Amino acid sequence: MKHLSALLILAIFTLPLSAQQTQKPMLYGSSWMAVTGKPMAATAGAMIFQQGGNAVDAACAMLAATCTMWDTLSWGGETQALIYDPKTRKVIAINAMGVAPTGATVAFFKSKGYNFPPEYGPLAATTPGTPGGLIYMLIHYGTMSLGQVLAPAMHMAAGYAIEAQAANTIEKDKTMLKQWPYSKKVFLTHPGEQREAPEAGEIFVQKDLLATLTKMVAAEKAALKKGKSRKEALMAAYDRFYKGDIAQEFVRGSKEQGGLITMQDLAKWKPVEEEPLMVNYKGIDVYKLQQWTQGPVMLQALNILENFDLKSMGYNSSKYIHTLYQAMNLSFADRDFYYGDPNAKPSEPIKGLLSKEYARQRAALIQYDKNDPHIGPGNPYPFEGKQNPYINLLKTRGFEMDTTKRNFAPTHDLGNNSPKEEYQDRLWRGTTSIEAADKEGWVVSVTPSGGWLPACIAGNTGIGMSQRMQSFVLDSALNPFNVVAPGKRPRVTLSPSMFLKDGKPFLSAAVQGGDTQDQNLLQFFLNVAEFGMTVQKATEAANFNTNQLWLSLGGTKTTDREPKPGQILLNTNTPESVRNELKKMGYVLSFADRTSGPVNAVYFDWKHGSLWGGSSNHGEDYGIGW
């Protein structure tokens, strides 16, 4: 790529901490910044920037590239984004989450013996949202054609050197992939051999996916040739995917393998532009997507933590960890019961949940000397002038509004041992993150997901289907707002973030990792806002994770998802004194070498007119700035 040698590339080698204090160097740029989960995808964003695209164009190119690489998501998954528009000076929320298809009812899944919809396969699939979300962002906020932003991904689909992480995941999951004929055809490139998956560095070719992307671009080009506008041409590509021959093959392939998605489901679905939710934390406006995501968890936690002097506690002291753990438990307990699709009935009490007065009430429940394993949902309804219609339902679930009678945790989980490997895998599963910014002021934060390996491919489209149905519940006692129904969006973990200060972008950040996303993003933000860390140091700094929540992803049995009160994942560098103090408070400790989560972020240095990129040392995440 022209001028590639001049790019400031976020190095993957480790520098001495004495010289730098971070394992990756800070990334600086004056014109643009592109950070995402894979080096090749970050390069796709850089290519688009060099061709004159804005941050939205670059984000779309990175999204397309990561989807083509399979390990953390694919084209049949879902996309959700926050975009700062410098023209209006507003943050915009893009909801490109698919919906439950026709026939996806509580009765249907219970008839198959499920307590939750399945993790994998055609019955786990919502309608695909990523193609529509990408095109929507491009139409309304981008500048380029679909053909331009898909060019890197199409080049990859024609054949790219597959990285070890995806190749080894395919080999690990090959038994499951063999259940689905179209997945077997695409992924198992060496059938019958000892290793049936591609080897790391092998040129991985996806002919069906390339044909699908080519059809979409051809629809755009044909419309332009007929004199149609840019928007009309992009919509022609959209319609070919959701209403035309691509849709027909997707539905046929899904049904052949037992899926529920219909042509009507695809034709009716549309991406939605929404007002984001926002709270102010000590002068910084923090933006999140609405309550069909877990994003408001971070907003609730910040409202609670505003009542404490966190800085005086000291970064990752036992008191600091305990206070954040309790604030997160209170917020996740509300998430687990009150969050759901705001476009479906009943309506969630989001105004009450984000009330500063409600946060003060919740903060008063924190016990300073021990973990509370019995924390349950609060009652936000009085804080928006309403009666709670679900008090009796909470009681049947074991909760009491009388805080002296709380009983939350399943007794068999109290004081249990450190998390099993499969539980932790569900806690961290899937997804990637995308951060893009440019000198014109456009900022994009995306947390796309769905269709990760082992993915079920729909027919000869090359498109892996989403697995997001598993985030619904089948029992209203768990969450009356998130019960599966056709046309409804599940409450997901996906949660990009945007931060404004003095009316201007301050930070933009996102992270992969299931139920840990807003745990890691909360701590990342506090690292900057309370402890003055640079954006790179904040992405690498040791975080902790709570397991005292209901898992959003996992098995179909209730025991696969239940909270594990008091369990905490700490960094291996946690001092012995902090460990001992936490044990005295009732915590059950486990440890990992890297606990930051793969946070990607951009900081806006208005003093010098520059962009600072951060990408944690947790995984393969990578950035390029200019």
Buried (B, 14 or more C-beta within 10 A) or exposed (E): EEEEEEBBBBEEEEEEEEEBEBBBBBBBBBBBBBBBBBBBBBBBBBBBBBBEBBBBBBBBBBBBBBBBBBBBBBBBBBBBBBBBBBEEEEBBBBBBBBBBBBBBBBEBBEEEEBBBBBBBBBBBBBBBBBBBBBBBBBBBBBBBBBBBBBBBBBBBBBBBEBBEBBBBBBBEBBEBBBEBBBBBBBBBBEEEEEBBBBBEEBEBBBBBBBBBBBBBBBBBBBBBEEEBEBEBBBBBBBBBBBEBEBBBBBBBBBBBBEBBBBBEBBEEBEBBBBEBBBBBBEEBBBBBBBBBBBBBBBBBBBBBBBBBEBEEBEBBBBBBBBBBBBBBBBBBBBBBBBBBBBBBEEEBBBBBBBBEEBBEBBBEBBEEEEBBBBBBBBBBBBBBEEEBEBEEBBEEBBBBBEBEEBEBBBEEBBBBEBBEEEBBBBBBBBBBBBBBBBBEBBBBBBBBBBBBBBBBBBBBBBBBBBBBBBBBBBBBBBBBBBBBBBBBBBBBBBBBBBBBBEEEBBBBBBBBBBBBBBBBBBBBBBBBBBBEBBBBBBBBBBBBBBBBBBBBBBBBEBEBBBBBBBBBBBBEEBEEEBBEBBEEBBBBBBBBEBBBBBBBBBBBEEEEEBBBBBBBBBBBBBBBBB
